Each structure stands twice: as structure tokens, then as C-alpha cells.
């Protein structure tokens, strides 16, 4: 499988994530779209690293993107929990 196949899948993920952000008003859908865009960027990093001499660089960037995405989800869940708690009071 060549680099073009990875880039096509990454572009499809990016477009789906962008459509999810633009089409929906709910904050949960926006977060899902952002995670899809981050996964597209991560796939690009890994794909380019696979076809270069230093494969560790792409993996480190991909790990960084995944950590940022996980922190984004944790922060969003904390905000949602705090909002629900404030609505009950």
C-alpha cells in the first residue's frame, strides 16, 4: 500500500470530521468531529514516517496527537458533568 492510499483515508477522515463540526450544533458532535480531525492528522504523521528513514518521529507525533485528543475528551466530560450538576441545583 502506497502513501497515496494513506493520504486518501486521512483526507476522508478530515472531511467527515469537518462536516460533523459544521453540520451539528451540539457540543458532543463537535468534539467527535475534532477527534476525527486529530486522527486524520495522526494518520498523516504515521504514513509519512513510514516512508522516511526515521520512523520513530511520526510515531512520537501520533502519540502526542492522541494524548491531546484524550485530554480534550476528559476536559469536555468534566465540563458536561459540571453543567449537569449546576442544572440540578
Backbone bond lengths (Angstrom), bond angles and torsions (degrees), N, CA, C in turn:
res aa  C-N    CA-C-N  psi(-1)  N-CA   C-N-CA  omega(-1)  CA-C   N-CA-C  phi
1 X - - - 1.451 - - 1.530 107.53 -
2 X 1.308 115.12 129.78 1.453 120.42 -176.94 1.515 113.50 -88.71
3 X 1.305 114.47 177.63 1.460 121.02 -179.53 1.521 111.54 -64.66
4 X 1.323 117.24 -32.96 1.466 120.77 -178.14 1.525 111.89 -62.63
5 X 1.307 117.74 -35.71 1.469 120.57 179.46 1.529 110.68 -66.25
6 X 1.331 116.19 -42.42 1.464 119.49 177.30 1.523 111.09 -63.39
7 X 1.310 116.40 -41.08 1.460 120.02 -179.25 1.529 111.85 -67.87
8 X 1.327 117.59 -34.07 1.470 120.43 177.24 1.524 111.07 -66.69
9 X 1.331 116.44 -43.70 1.471 119.65 177.86 1.520 110.08 -64.26
10 X 1.313 117.09 -40.91 1.457 121.05 178.87 1.528 111.52 -64.35
11 X 1.323 116.86 -41.01 1.467 120.13 177.79 1.523 110.88 -65.15
12 X 1.323 116.96 -38.77 1.470 119.90 177.77 1.523 110.85 -63.92
13 X 1.332 117.34 -43.62 1.465 120.45 176.86 1.522 111.50 -60.99
14 X 1.321 116.26 -42.03 1.460 120.27 179.94 1.525 111.32 -63.39
15 X 1.329 117.24 -44.15 1.467 120.94 -179.02 1.527 110.69 -66.56
16 X 1.328 117.49 -41.01 1.467 120.17 178.08 1.525 110.32 -63.39
17 X 1.330 116.92 -42.71 1.464 120.04 177.98 1.519 112.25 -64.43
18 X 1.323 116.71 -40.10 1.466 120.28 178.86 1.518 111.24 -66.37
19 X 1.330 117.05 -41.03 1.471 120.54 176.89 1.521 111.18 -64.33
20 X 1.320 116.11 -37.20 1.462 120.06 178.40 1.527 110.85 -64.94
21 X 1.320 116.89 -37.81 1.462 120.34 178.88 1.530 111.03 -70.08
22 X 1.319 116.56 -44.00 1.462 120.18 -174.77 1.524 113.53 -77.20
23 X 1.326 118.34 -29.52 1.455 121.18 -173.94 1.526 113.03 -86.14
24 X 1.304 117.84 -26.78 1.465 120.52 -173.83 1.517 111.07 -105.48
25 X 1.306 115.22 149.73 1.455 120.78 177.78 1.525 112.30 -98.79
26 X 1.332 117.36 -23.32 1.460 121.06 -176.97 1.513 112.04 -69.77
27 X 1.307 115.68 143.33 1.460 119.77 -176.78 1.520 112.25 -70.50
28 X 1.327 117.94 -27.26 1.462 120.06 177.84 1.524 110.97 -67.52
29 X 1.320 116.90 -39.81 1.457 120.25 177.95 1.529 111.47 -67.83
30 X 1.311 116.30 -35.35 1.461 120.20 177.03 1.528 110.01 -64.86
31 X 1.329 117.22 -40.91 1.454 120.19 177.93 1.522 111.61 -65.47
32 X 1.309 117.87 -38.89 1.463 121.12 177.12 1.524 109.56 -63.47
33 X 1.323 117.52 -41.51 1.451 121.17 176.72 1.521 112.24 -62.27
34 X 1.327 116.89 -40.54 1.461 120.27 178.04 1.523 111.61 -64.95
35 X 1.318 116.75 -39.02 1.464 120.04 178.18 1.525 109.89 -65.24
36 X 1.322 117.67 -38.05 1.469 119.93 177.73 1.532 111.04 -65.38
37 X 1.319 117.44 -39.21 1.465 120.70 177.44 1.525 110.38 -65.79
38 X 1.331 117.70 -40.28 1.457 120.51 176.99 1.527 111.30 -64.16
39 X 1.335 117.21 -37.73 1.460 119.90 177.30 1.523 111.34 -67.21
40 X 1.316 117.34 -34.86 1.471 120.14 176.06 1.527 110.57 -64.23
41 X 1.316 117.05 -42.57 1.460 120.58 177.61 1.528 110.83 -64.82
42 X 1.314 116.63 -40.25 1.453 120.95 178.18 1.524 111.21 -63.18
43 X 1.310 117.54 -41.26 1.460 121.46 177.66 1.525 110.82 -63.33
44 X 1.326 117.43 -37.83 1.465 120.67 175.59 1.525 111.61 -62.28
45 X 1.328 116.85 -45.14 1.453 120.61 179.39 1.529 111.09 -58.87
46 X 1.324 116.25 -47.02 1.459 120.16 -177.55 1.530 110.84 -68.38
47 X 1.321 117.54 -38.65 1.463 120.48 -179.32 1.525 111.14 -65.57
48 X 1.323 117.00 -44.90 1.458 119.17 179.33 1.526 111.34 -67.88
49 X 1.325 116.55 -34.10 1.459 119.37 178.71 1.527 111.39 -69.08
50 X 1.322 117.36 -31.26 1.463 120.77 -179.75 1.523 111.41 -66.18
51 X 1.307 116.76 -33.34 1.459 120.71 -176.62 1.527 112.76 -96.89
52 X 1.334 117.87 11.04 1.460 121.36 175.15 1.521 109.53 -114.81
53 X 1.319 115.83 177.38 1.463 119.89 -175.86 1.525 113.17 -78.52
54 X 1.316 118.30 -25.60 1.464 122.32 -178.79 1.526 110.16 -108.40
55 X 1.325 119.31 89.11 1.470 120.28 -176.80 1.521 113.67 -72.67
56 X 1.328 118.37 -17.14 1.460 120.17 -177.37 1.531 112.40 -70.10
57 X 1.320 117.85 -28.60 1.462 120.81 -177.74 1.520 111.51 -62.67
58 X 1.301 117.58 -46.01 1.463 121.09 179.87 1.510 112.61 -65.15
59 X 1.321 116.10 -36.18 1.468 119.57 179.45 1.520 111.17 -68.45
60 X 1.318 116.69 -36.74 1.465 119.98 177.96 1.524 110.09 -66.26
61 X 1.325 117.40 -43.19 1.466 120.29 177.49 1.524 111.14 -64.22
62 X 1.320 117.32 -40.92 1.462 120.77 179.00 1.522 110.66 -63.55
63 X 1.316 117.00 -41.41 1.463 120.41 177.25 1.524 110.65 -62.93
64 X 1.318 116.95 -39.93 1.463 120.97 177.67 1.523 110.80 -62.20
65 X 1.327 117.75 -43.01 1.464 121.63 179.20 1.531 110.27 -63.72
66 X 1.314 117.66 -41.72 1.461 120.40 179.55 1.528 111.81 -66.29
67 X 1.332 117.04 -37.69 1.469 120.01 177.77 1.525 110.38 -65.59
68 X 1.315 117.04 -42.79 1.466 120.32 178.08 1.533 110.45 -63.39
69 X 1.325 117.48 -39.92 1.461 120.80 177.33 1.520 112.02 -64.13
70 X 1.332 117.23 -40.99 1.464 120.47 178.05 1.527 111.14 -65.53
71 X 1.319 116.59 -40.21 1.466 119.35 176.94 1.524 111.32 -65.29
72 X 1.307 116.73 -34.96 1.461 120.67 177.36 1.525 110.74 -63.38
73 X 1.316 116.60 -42.61 1.465 120.82 179.95 1.520 110.52 -66.76
74 X 1.322 117.74 -42.24 1.466 120.94 179.00 1.522 110.68 -62.15
75 X 1.312 116.72 -43.16 1.457 120.41 178.85 1.521 111.40 -64.53
76 X 1.326 117.64 -40.85 1.463 120.84 179.00 1.525 110.87 -64.90
77 X 1.322 117.51 -42.35 1.461 119.63 178.01 1.525 111.93 -63.67
78 X 1.316 117.13 -37.45 1.462 120.35 177.06 1.527 110.92 -65.06
79 X 1.321 116.96 -40.27 1.473 120.01 178.15 1.520 110.70 -65.78
80 X 1.352 116.94 -42.93 1.464 119.75 178.61 1.523 111.53 -63.28
81 X 1.321 117.70 -42.21 1.463 120.98 179.48 1.522 111.05 -63.88
82 X 1.319 116.73 -41.61 1.466 120.52 178.95 1.526 110.85 -65.99
83 X 1.330 117.53 -38.43 1.466 121.38 178.74 1.520 110.75 -65.69
84 X 1.319 117.67 -43.70 1.468 120.94 178.37 1.521 111.21 -65.03
85 X 1.320 116.69 -38.88 1.442 120.18 178.64 1.521 111.75 -64.96
86 X 1.342 116.66 -37.24 1.467 121.38 178.83 1.532 111.21 -70.49
87 X 1.342 116.90 -32.64 1.469 120.30 179.30 1.527 111.27 -70.26
88 X 1.314 117.76 -33.11 1.467 121.18 -179.62 1.511 112.40 -71.82
89 X 1.323 116.91 -28.90 1.467 120.35 -177.00 1.496 113.00 -78.30
